[in-house]
Amino acid sequence: MTMQAAKPRISDSRGLEFKKNRFFTLSLDMFFVAGFDGYFKQLNPMCEKTLGFTTDQLSAKQWIEFIHPKDRQATIAQLQEISSSTETISFENRFRCKDGSYKWLLWNAAVCHEEQLIYATARDITERKQSDEALRESEERFRLLVKNVKDYAIYMLDTSGKIISWNKGAEGINGYQASEIIGQHFSSFFPSEDIQKGKPEQVLKKAAIEGRVECETLRLRKDGSQFWANVVVTALRGEDGWLRGFATVTRDITERKLAQVALEKANDDLERRVEERTTELKAANELLLKEVVERKAAEEARGQSEAQLREKAAKLKQALSELKQTQAQLIHSAKMSSLGQLVAGVAHEINNPVSFIHGNLEYASHYIESLMELLQLYGKHYPKPAAEIEDFLEEFDLDFVMADMPKLLSSMKLGADRIRQIVLSLRSFSRHDQAEKKSVNIHEGIDSTLKLMQDRLKATPGQKAIAIIKEYGDLPPIDCYAGQLNQVLMNILSNAIDALELGNRESGIGNGQDSSHPTPEIRICTEVVDSDHVLIRIIDNGCGMTEEVRRKLFDPFFTTKSVGAGTGLGLSISYQIVVEKHGGQLTCVSEPGKGAEFLIKIPIHQYRSQPILSRCA
């Protein structure tokens, strides 16, 4: 019995056609069916949605008219290729939209010769094309930028340290052409001793671990010469975290290094010359003094006339004055760099002998009291001393010495105590042992500064005594450079005293002209503000200043004092210490005839913050 194949039912064929149309409609890609006559025969809804044309509009013209003119020839060539093949091909072109713009489409097309049709799918790749073009342009700009940089050697390394790119700056600095060096290991730039120590490998390893390495070191040029270079090596990693290579930027800093060495040598030479000149001046001074003595002796011996003596004395005085001026210049240059060390050193050196004297005065008092008691016992039990002792007692005045000795010891003890207080003030003021920021008591710094200026506060024949009024708040320890802050207090208090002295002179105090003028005073107030800062206010009732002077108060070399009386640097340096060193504020409020108020605002705790640059309130 013969079996025949069952024919497909009409209902099954319609079902398959229906399913095919459903997939055709639901696809997110564009589906095109075109005839060999050049017209579209069928399109899916995505064509209208993507291109903006209706199906009728797209079918009314030959499809080649919608292709960008520059892409038509290549598109026709692609279709001619598939006409002779049964394979599916892919190609790209630009397709015009209804608004006149063009979209980039990625096509997959195949020919059905039996049906005389071309089946194709298209996907909109416009955004990808734009992104690729932007990336290409960005990479091209970066490549041109790196290639044309001449002041820096910029080159890339692979993960093993071999050079894979080279710019013009690298050619100029290292001396190699790109064709000579690409593919070579970057250890070619290291001196032989660095290669033996394994420094090239160490640099790459450290950059790979830390991400970036920067150093100043010697490098080799092609001709074998060495130069100082600032080198930055950066590890390059992909999004997946894998190491792709290294970027190296090298800058020639030979001139800067040579200038630094020359400056250090010049400083050494200057110190040596100052020392030599000081020695010469000392010798000249001794020779001059010796000459003065010899000339005075010669004058007495030879009986020189009074006119000759005046002439020679004038010459000697002039020479001595010139010598003193030269010495003063040298001393001023030296003390500006070592004043803080000198104050601390002097305080330390004075402290030892003063402590020795102060400690032994107590024992001396006991010993002398015992000796005086012994003398009294001798006088009591031996009222008739020998004649020689009686003569000595009459000349010596024992009773006066016995009465005056306790006063003498008390005076010596008072002087020793005063010296110890001065030494403590000097040490507290200089703070030489606090070169770094430390927590200190601001009030101790103010008090030590006032002690050092005590003589300027006392009354003189032409000046009233200056009253100091302290209004201290409850302050916590402050993180600061104590020695430098004391310098600020010294400068501001010194200016306040100058202003009060000027006001006294202008009002006639001390000459009996104006005894009703208020007592000169300086008020010092401290308080905590906004919980993070300390405010120090120094207020005087002096002559005040104009707005023009107040605005220039912190400018370098600005001074209202006469020539030689001030340098104009005190308040400028104080401003730098408060603002730049401590991140605080230094301002001044003043009006003519109403005194001046200086406000110092500094943080309680020092952080690495940007300095506040306001100068005036």
C-alpha positions as CSV (number, residue, x, y, z in Angstrom):
1,M,0.0,0.0,0.0
2,T,1.4,3.3,-1.1
3,M,1.4,6.3,1.3
4,Q,0.9,9.7,-0.1
5,A,2.1,13.0,1.5
6,A,-0.7,15.0,3.0
7,K,-1.4,18.3,1.4
8,P,-1.3,21.4,3.6
9,R,-4.7,22.7,4.5
10,I,-5.7,26.2,3.4
11,S,-6.4,27.1,7.0
12,D,-2.8,26.2,8.0
13,S,-1.3,28.4,5.3
14,R,-3.4,31.4,6.4
15,G,-2.3,30.8,10.0
16,L,1.4,30.8,9.1
17,E,0.8,34.0,7.0
18,F,-0.9,35.6,10.0
19,K,1.9,34.7,12.4
20,K,4.5,36.1,9.9
21,N,2.6,39.4,9.7
22,R,2.4,39.6,13.5
23,F,6.2,39.2,13.9
24,F,6.7,41.6,11.0
25,T,4.6,44.2,12.8
26,L,6.0,43.8,16.3
27,S,9.7,44.0,15.3
28,L,11.7,47.0,16.8
29,D,13.8,47.0,13.6
30,M,12.7,48.3,10.2
31,F,11.6,45.6,7.7
32,F,11.7,46.4,3.9
33,V,10.6,44.3,0.9
34,A,11.7,45.9,-2.4
35,G,11.3,44.7,-5.9
36,F,13.9,44.5,-8.6
37,D,12.1,47.6,-10.2
38,G,13.5,49.8,-7.3
39,Y,10.3,50.4,-5.4
40,F,9.4,49.3,-1.9
41,K,6.6,46.6,-1.9
42,Q,6.1,46.3,1.8
43,L,7.3,48.0,5.0
44,N,6.6,47.5,8.7
45,P,5.3,50.2,11.1
46,M,8.8,51.0,12.5
47,C,9.7,52.5,9.1
48,E,7.0,55.2,9.5
49,K,8.0,55.8,13.2
50,T,11.7,56.1,12.5
51,L,11.7,57.9,9.2
52,G,8.6,60.0,9.5
53,F,7.3,59.1,6.0
54,T,4.1,57.2,5.5
55,T,4.1,53.8,3.8
56,D,2.5,55.4,0.7
57,Q,5.1,58.2,0.6
58,L,8.0,55.7,0.8
59,S,6.4,53.4,-1.8
60,A,5.7,56.3,-4.3
61,K,9.4,56.8,-5.2
62,Q,12.3,54.6,-6.0
63,W,14.1,53.8,-2.7
64,I,17.5,55.0,-4.1
65,E,16.1,58.6,-4.1
66,F,16.0,58.5,-0.2
67,I,19.7,57.5,0.0
68,H,22.2,60.3,0.7
69,P,23.8,61.3,-2.7
70,K,27.3,60.5,-1.4
71,D,26.2,56.9,-0.3
72,R,24.2,56.0,-3.4
73,Q,27.0,54.5,-5.5
74,A,28.3,52.4,-2.7
75,T,24.8,51.1,-1.9
76,I,24.1,50.2,-5.5
77,A,27.4,48.3,-5.6
78,Q,26.4,46.4,-2.5
79,L,23.0,45.4,-4.0
80,Q,24.7,44.3,-7.2
81,E,26.9,42.1,-5.1
82,I,24.0,40.3,-3.5
83,S,22.2,39.9,-6.8
84,S,24.7,37.3,-7.8
85,S,24.9,35.6,-4.4
86,T,22.6,33.8,-2.0
87,E,24.4,35.2,1.1
88,T,23.1,37.9,3.4
89,I,25.2,41.1,3.4
90,S,25.5,44.0,5.8
91,F,26.3,47.6,4.9
92,E,25.7,51.2,6.2
93,N,24.3,54.3,4.5
94,R,22.4,57.5,5.3
95,F,18.6,57.5,4.7
96,R,16.6,60.8,4.4
97,C,13.8,61.5,6.8
98,K,10.7,63.5,6.3
99,D,12.1,66.6,8.1
100,G,15.1,66.6,5.7
101,S,17.7,65.2,8.1
102,Y,19.5,61.9,7.5
103,K,19.8,58.9,9.8
104,W,22.5,56.3,9.6
105,L,21.1,52.8,9.0
106,L,22.7,49.4,9.4
107,W,21.3,47.1,6.7
108,N,21.1,43.3,6.5
109,A,19.8,42.3,3.0
110,A,19.2,39.1,1.0
111,V,17.7,38.4,-2.5
112,C,14.9,36.0,-3.4
113,H,15.4,35.4,-7.1
114,E,12.2,33.3,-7.4
115,E,10.1,36.1,-6.1
116,Q,12.2,38.9,-7.7
117,L,12.3,40.6,-4.3
118,I,14.9,41.9,-1.9
119,Y,14.3,41.4,1.8
120,A,16.1,43.8,4.2
121,T,16.1,44.8,7.8
122,A,17.5,48.2,8.9
123,R,18.5,49.5,12.4
124,D,19.0,53.2,13.3
125,I,22.7,53.6,14.3
126,T,22.7,57.4,14.1
127,E,23.6,58.0,17.8
128,R,26.4,55.4,17.7
129,K,27.8,57.0,14.6
130,Q,27.7,60.5,16.3
131,S,29.3,59.1,19.4
132,D,32.0,57.4,17.3
133,E,32.6,60.6,15.4
134,A,32.8,62.7,18.5
135,L,35.2,60.2,20.1
136,R,37.3,60.1,17.0
137,E,37.5,63.9,16.9
138,S,38.3,64.1,20.6
139,E,41.1,61.5,20.2
140,E,42.4,63.3,17.2
141,R,42.5,66.6,19.1
142,F,44.2,65.0,22.0
143,R,46.7,63.3,19.7
144,L,47.5,66.6,18.0
145,L,47.8,68.4,21.4
146,V,50.2,65.8,22.8
147,K,52.1,65.6,19.5
148,N,52.7,69.4,19.3
149,V,53.7,70.0,23.0
150,K,57.3,71.0,22.9
151,D,58.1,72.0,26.6
152,Y,57.2,68.5,28.0
153,A,58.2,65.1,26.9
154,I,55.0,63.1,26.8
155,Y,55.1,59.4,25.9
156,M,53.3,56.2,26.6
157,L,54.6,52.9,27.9
158,D,53.2,49.4,27.7
159,T,52.9,47.3,30.9
160,S,56.5,46.1,30.6
161,G,57.9,49.6,30.2
162,K,58.5,49.7,26.5
163,I,57.8,53.0,24.7
164,I,54.8,53.0,22.4
165,S,54.3,56.7,21.6
166,W,56.6,59.8,21.4
167,N,55.9,63.5,21.0
168,K,57.9,66.5,19.7
169,G,58.7,67.7,23.3
170,A,60.3,64.2,23.9
171,E,62.4,64.6,20.8
172,G,63.6,68.0,21.9
173,I,64.3,67.0,25.6
174,N,65.7,63.5,25.1
175,G,67.2,63.8,21.7
176,Y,65.6,60.7,20.1
177,Q,63.4,60.6,17.0
178,A,60.2,58.6,17.3
179,S,61.6,56.0,14.9
180,E,64.7,55.5,17.1
181,I,63.1,55.1,20.5
182,I,59.6,53.5,20.0
183,G,59.8,49.9,21.1
184,Q,62.8,50.5,23.4
185,H,62.6,50.2,27.2
186,F,62.3,53.5,29.0
187,S,65.3,52.5,31.2
188,S,67.3,54.0,28.3
189,F,66.9,57.3,30.0
190,F,68.3,56.2,33.4
191,P,71.9,56.5,34.4
192,S,73.7,53.2,34.7
193,E,73.9,53.3,38.5
194,D,70.1,53.7,38.7
195,I,69.6,50.8,36.3
196,Q,71.9,48.6,38.5
197,K,69.8,49.5,41.5
198,G,66.6,48.5,39.6
199,K,65.0,52.0,39.8
200,P,63.1,51.7,36.4
201,E,61.3,48.6,37.7
202,Q,60.7,50.2,41.1
203,V,59.1,53.3,39.4
204,L,56.7,51.2,37.4
205,K,55.8,49.0,40.3
206,K,55.1,52.0,42.6
207,A,53.0,53.7,39.9
208,A,51.0,50.5,39.3
209,I,50.3,50.2,43.1
210,E,49.8,53.9,44.0
211,G,48.5,55.1,40.6
212,R,51.0,57.9,40.2
213,V,54.7,58.6,40.9
214,E,56.4,62.0,40.8
215,C,60.1,62.6,41.4
216,E,63.0,64.9,40.5
217,T,66.0,62.9,39.2
218,L,68.8,62.8,36.7
219,R,68.0,61.5,33.2
220,L,70.1,60.7,30.1
221,R,69.9,62.2,26.6
222,K,70.7,60.4,23.4
223,D,74.2,62.0,23.3
224,G,74.9,60.7,26.8
225,S,74.6,64.0,28.6
226,Q,72.7,64.2,31.9
227,F,70.0,66.7,32.8
228,W,67.7,67.2,35.8
229,A,64.1,66.3,35.2
230,N,60.7,66.4,36.9
231,V,59.1,63.0,36.0
232,V,55.5,62.0,36.5
233,V,54.5,58.4,35.7
234,T,50.8,57.6,35.8
235,A,49.3,54.1,35.6
236,L,46.5,53.7,32.9
237,R,43.8,51.2,33.8
238,G,40.7,50.3,31.9
239,E,37.1,50.2,33.2
240,D,37.7,46.6,34.2
241,G,40.6,47.7,36.5
242,W,43.3,45.9,34.4
243,L,46.6,47.7,33.8
244,R,46.8,48.9,30.2
245,G,50.2,50.8,30.4
246,F,51.7,54.0,31.7
247,A,51.7,57.7,30.7
248,T,55.0,59.5,31.4
249,V,55.4,63.3,31.5
250,T,59.0,64.7,31.8
251,R,60.0,68.3,32.2
252,D,63.6,69.6,32.0
253,I,64.3,71.5,35.3
254,T,68.1,71.8,34.8
255,E,68.0,75.6,34.8
256,R,66.0,75.7,38.0
257,K,68.4,73.2,39.7
258,L,71.4,75.2,38.6
259,A,69.8,78.4,39.9
260,Q,69.1,76.7,43.2
261,V,72.7,75.5,43.5
262,A,73.9,79.0,42.5
263,L,71.7,80.6,45.1
264,E,72.9,78.3,47.9
265,K,76.5,79.0,46.9
266,A,75.8,82.8,46.9
267,N,74.3,82.5,50.4
268,D,77.3,80.6,51.6
269,D,79.6,83.2,50.0
270,L,77.6,86.0,51.6
271,E,77.8,84.4,55.1
272,R,81.6,83.9,54.6
273,R,82.0,87.5,53.4
274,V,80.0,88.9,56.3
275,E,82.1,86.8,58.7
276,E,85.3,88.0,57.1
277,R,84.2,91.6,57.0
278,T,83.1,91.4,60.7
279,T,86.6,90.1,61.6
280,E,88.2,92.9,59.6
281,L,86.1,95.5,61.3
282,K,86.9,94.1,64.7
283,A,90.6,94.2,63.8
284,A,90.2,97.7,62.4
285,N,88.4,98.8,65.6
286,E,91.1,97.4,67.8
287,L,93.7,99.1,65.6
288,L,91.8,102.3,65.7
289,L,91.6,102.2,69.5
290,K,95.2,101.5,69.7
291,E,96.0,104.4,67.4
292,V,93.9,106.7,69.5
293,V,95.9,105.7,72.6
294,E,99.2,106.1,70.8
295,R,98.2,109.5,69.4
296,K,97.1,110.8,72.8
297,A,100.4,109.7,74.2
298,A,102.2,111.3,71.3
299,E,100.2,114.5,71.9
300,E,101.3,114.7,75.5
301,A,104.9,113.9,74.6
302,R,105.2,116.3,71.7
303,G,103.0,119.0,73.0
304,Q,100.9,119.3,69.8
305,S,98.9,122.4,69.4
306,E,95.2,122.5,70.3
307,A,94.3,123.0,66.7
308,Q,96.2,119.9,65.6
309,L,94.5,117.9,68.3
310,R,91.0,119.0,67.3
311,E,91.7,118.2,63.6
312,K,93.0,114.7,64.4
313,A,90.2,114.1,66.9
314,A,87.7,115.1,64.2
315,K,89.2,112.7,61.7
316,L,89.2,109.9,64.3
317,K,85.6,110.7,65.2
318,Q,84.6,110.6,61.5
319,A,86.5,107.3,60.9
320,L,84.9,105.8,64.0
321,S,81.4,107.0,62.9
322,E,81.9,105.4,59.5
323,L,83.1,102.2,61.2
324,K,80.1,102.1,63.4
325,Q,77.7,102.7,60.5
326,T,79.3,99.8,58.6
327,Q,79.1,97.6,61.7
328,A,75.5,98.6,62.2
329,Q,74.6,97.6,58.6
330,L,76.2,94.2,59.1
331,I,74.6,93.6,62.5
332,H,71.2,94.6,61.1
333,S,71.5,92.2,58.2
334,A,72.5,89.3,60.5
335,K,70.0,90.0,63.3
336,M,67.0,90.0,61.0
337,S,67.6,86.2,60.3
338,S,68.6,85.2,63.9
339,L,66.7,87.5,66.3
340,G,64.4,84.7,67.6
341,Q,67.4,82.4,68.2
342,L,69.3,85.2,69.8
343,V,66.5,86.0,72.3
344,A,66.0,82.4,73.2
345,G,69.7,81.8,73.5
346,V,70.3,84.9,75.7
347,A,67.4,84.0,77.9
348,H,68.8,80.5,78.3
349,E,72.4,81.7,79.0
350,I,71.2,84.3,81.5
351,N,69.0,81.9,83.2
352,N,71.8,79.6,84.4
353,P,74.0,82.2,86.2
354,V,70.9,84.0,87.5
355,S,69.5,80.7,88.9
356,F,73.0,80.1,90.5
357,I,73.0,83.5,92.1
358,H,69.4,83.4,93.2
359,G,69.9,79.9,94.7
360,N,73.0,80.9,96.6
361,L,71.7,84.2,97.9
362,E,69.7,82.3,100.5
363,Y,72.8,80.5,101.7
364,A,74.8,83.7,101.7
365,S,72.1,85.4,103.9
366,H,72.3,82.5,106.4
367,Y,76.1,82.6,106.4
368,I,76.3,86.4,106.9
369,E,73.6,86.4,109.6
370,S,75.7,83.7,111.4
371,L,78.9,85.8,111.0
372,M,77.1,88.9,112.3
373,E,75.8,86.9,115.2
374,L,79.4,85.7,115.8
375,L,80.7,89.3,115.8
376,Q,78.0,90.3,118.3
377,L,79.1,87.4,120.5
378,Y,82.7,88.5,120.2
379,G,81.7,92.1,121.1
380,K,79.7,90.8,124.1
381,H,82.4,88.4,125.6
382,Y,85.5,90.4,124.5
383,P,84.5,94.0,125.0
384,K,88.1,95.1,125.1
385,P,89.7,94.0,121.8
386,A,93.3,94.7,120.9
387,A,94.4,98.1,119.9
388,E,94.9,97.1,116.3
389,I,91.3,95.7,116.1
390,E,89.9,99.0,117.7
391,D,91.7,101.0,115.0
392,F,90.3,98.9,112.3
393,L,86.7,99.0,113.7
394,E,86.9,102.9,113.8
395,E,87.8,102.9,110.1
396,F,85.5,100.1,109.1
397,D,82.3,101.5,110.8
398,L,81.0,98.0,111.9
399,D,77.7,99.3,113.2
400,F,76.8,100.8,109.8
401,V,77.8,97.6,108.0
402,M,75.8,95.4,110.5
403,A,72.7,97.6,109.8
404,D,73.2,97.9,106.1
405,M,74.1,94.2,105.3
406,P,70.5,92.8,105.5
407,K,69.3,95.7,103.2
408,L,72.1,94.9,100.8
409,L,71.1,91.2,100.7
410,S,67.4,92.0,100.3
411,S,68.2,94.4,97.4
412,M,70.4,91.7,95.7
413,K,67.6,89.1,96.1
414,L,65.0,91.6,94.6
415,G,67.3,92.3,91.7
416,A,67.8,88.5,91.0
417,D,64.1,88.0,91.2
418,R,63.6,90.8,88.7
419,I,66.2,89.3,86.3
420,R,64.5,85.9,86.6
421,Q,61.1,87.4,85.6
422,I,62.7,89.1,82.6
423,V,64.3,85.9,81.5
424,L,61.0,84.0,81.8
425,S,59.4,86.8,79.8
426,L,62.1,86.6,77.1
427,R,61.7,82.8,76.9
428,S,57.9,83.0,76.8
429,F,58.1,85.8,74.2
430,S,60.6,84.1,71.8
431,R,59.1,80.6,72.0
432,H,62.1,79.4,70.2
433,D,61.3,75.8,71.2
434,Q,57.9,76.0,69.5
435,A,58.8,76.2,65.8
436,E,55.7,74.1,65.1
437,K,52.1,74.8,66.0
438,K,51.3,74.0,69.6
439,S,48.4,74.6,72.0
440,V,49.3,77.6,74.2
441,N,47.8,80.1,76.6
442,I,47.3,83.3,74.7
443,H,47.1,85.3,78.0
444,E,50.6,84.2,79.0
445,G,51.9,85.5,75.6
446,I,50.2,88.9,76.2
447,D,51.5,89.2,79.7
448,S,55.1,88.3,78.7
449,T,55.0,90.9,75.9
450,L,53.7,93.6,78.3
451,K,56.6,92.8,80.7
452,L,59.2,93.3,78.0
453,M,57.6,96.7,77.2
454,Q,57.2,97.8,80.8
455,D,59.8,100.6,80.5
456,R,57.7,102.2,77.6
457,L,54.6,102.2,79.8
458,K,56.2,104.2,82.7
459,A,55.8,107.9,83.2
460,T,58.6,110.2,81.9
461,P,59.2,113.9,82.3
462,G,57.4,114.5,79.0
463,Q,54.9,111.7,79.1
464,K,52.2,110.3,81.3
465,A,52.2,106.7,82.4
466,I,50.2,104.4,80.1
467,A,47.5,102.4,81.9
468,I,47.0,98.8,80.8
469,I,43.4,97.5,81.2
470,K,43.0,93.7,80.8
471,E,39.6,92.3,80.1
472,Y,40.5,88.6,79.6
473,G,37.8,86.1,78.7
474,D,37.8,82.4,79.4
475,L,39.9,81.1,76.5
476,P,40.8,77.5,75.7
477,P,44.4,76.6,74.6
478,I,45.0,77.9,71.1
479,D,46.8,76.0,68.3
480,C,49.3,78.6,66.9
481,Y,52.9,79.6,66.3
482,A,53.4,81.2,69.7
483,G,56.6,83.1,68.9
484,Q,55.2,84.6,65.8
485,L,51.9,85.5,67.5
486,N,53.9,87.2,70.2
487,Q,55.7,89.2,67.5
488,V,52.3,90.4,66.2
489,L,51.3,91.5,69.8
490,M,54.6,93.3,70.2
491,N,54.1,95.2,66.9
492,I,50.5,96.2,67.6
493,L,51.3,97.3,71.2
494,S,54.3,99.2,70.0
495,N,52.2,101.1,67.5
496,A,49.6,101.8,70.1
497,I,52.3,103.2,72.5
498,D,53.7,105.4,69.6
499,A,50.2,106.8,69.0
500,L,49.6,107.6,72.7
501,E,53.1,109.3,72.9
502,L,52.3,111.4,69.8
503,G,48.9,112.4,71.3
504,N,50.7,113.4,74.6
505,R,53.1,115.6,72.7
506,E,50.4,117.2,70.6
507,S,48.3,118.0,73.7
508,G,51.2,119.4,75.6
509,I,51.2,116.9,78.4
510,G,54.5,117.1,80.4
511,N,54.9,120.8,79.6
512,G,52.1,122.0,81.9
513,Q,49.8,123.0,78.9
514,D,47.0,120.4,79.3
515,S,46.8,118.5,82.6
516,S,43.1,117.7,82.0
517,H,43.8,115.4,79.1
518,P,42.5,111.9,79.8
519,T,45.0,109.3,81.0
520,P,46.5,107.4,78.1
521,E,45.4,103.8,78.2
522,I,45.5,100.5,76.3
523,R,42.6,98.0,76.7
524,I,43.2,94.4,75.8
525,C,40.1,92.2,75.5
526,T,39.8,88.5,74.7
527,E,36.8,86.3,74.0
528,V,35.6,83.2,72.1
529,V,33.5,84.0,69.1
530,D,31.3,81.6,67.0
531,S,32.7,78.7,69.1
532,D,35.6,78.1,66.7
533,H,37.6,81.4,66.9
534,V,39.3,83.6,69.4
535,L,39.1,87.4,69.2
536,I,41.9,89.6,70.6
537,R,41.1,93.4,70.7
538,I,43.8,95.9,71.4
539,I,42.2,99.4,71.8
540,D,44.0,102.7,72.5
541,N,42.6,106.2,73.1
542,G,45.4,107.9,71.1
543,C,45.2,110.3,68.2
544,G,43.6,107.8,65.7
545,M,44.1,107.9,62.0
546,T,42.5,109.0,58.7
547,E,40.7,106.5,56.4
548,E,43.4,106.9,53.8
549,V,46.1,105.9,56.3
550,R,43.9,103.0,57.7
551,R,43.5,101.5,54.2
552,K,47.3,101.4,53.7
553,L,48.1,100.3,57.2
554,F,49.1,96.7,56.3
555,D,50.9,97.5,53.0
556,P,54.6,96.7,53.0
557,F,56.9,99.7,53.6
558,F,54.0,102.1,54.4
559,T,54.7,104.2,57.5
560,T,53.7,107.6,58.8
561,K,56.8,107.9,61.0
562,S,59.7,110.1,60.1
563,V,62.7,108.8,58.1
564,G,64.7,106.3,60.2
565,A,62.0,106.0,62.8
566,G,60.2,103.0,61.2
567,T,60.6,100.6,58.3
568,G,56.9,100.1,57.5
569,L,57.2,96.3,57.8
570,G,55.9,95.6,61.3
571,L,52.2,95.6,60.6
572,S,52.7,94.0,57.1
573,I,54.6,91.1,58.7
574,S,51.9,90.9,61.4
575,Y,49.2,90.6,58.7
576,Q,51.1,87.8,57.0
577,I,51.5,85.9,60.3
578,V,47.8,86.2,61.3
579,V,46.2,85.6,57.8
580,E,48.7,83.3,56.0
581,K,50.2,81.4,58.9
582,H,47.1,81.0,61.0
583,G,44.2,81.4,58.6
584,G,42.8,84.3,60.6
585,Q,41.8,87.9,60.2
586,L,43.7,91.1,61.2
587,T,41.6,94.3,60.9
588,C,41.7,97.9,62.2
589,V,38.9,100.4,63.1
590,S,40.0,104.0,63.6
591,E,38.9,107.6,63.2
592,P,40.9,110.8,63.7
593,G,40.8,111.8,67.4
594,K,39.0,108.6,68.5
595,G,41.9,106.2,68.9
596,A,42.4,102.9,67.1
597,E,41.2,99.3,67.7
598,F,43.0,96.3,66.2
599,L,41.1,93.0,66.0
600,I,43.0,89.7,65.8
601,K,40.7,86.7,65.0
602,I,42.3,83.3,64.8
603,P,40.9,79.7,64.8
604,I,41.1,77.8,68.0
605,H,42.2,74.7,66.1
606,Q,44.3,75.0,63.0
607,Y,43.2,73.2,59.8
608,R,44.5,73.3,56.3
609,S,42.1,76.0,55.1
610,Q,42.4,78.8,52.7
611,P,43.6,82.1,54.3
612,I,41.0,84.8,54.7
613,L,42.3,87.8,52.8
614,S,40.2,90.7,54.1
615,R,42.4,93.5,55.4
616,C,40.1,96.2,56.8
617,A,36.8,96.1,58.7
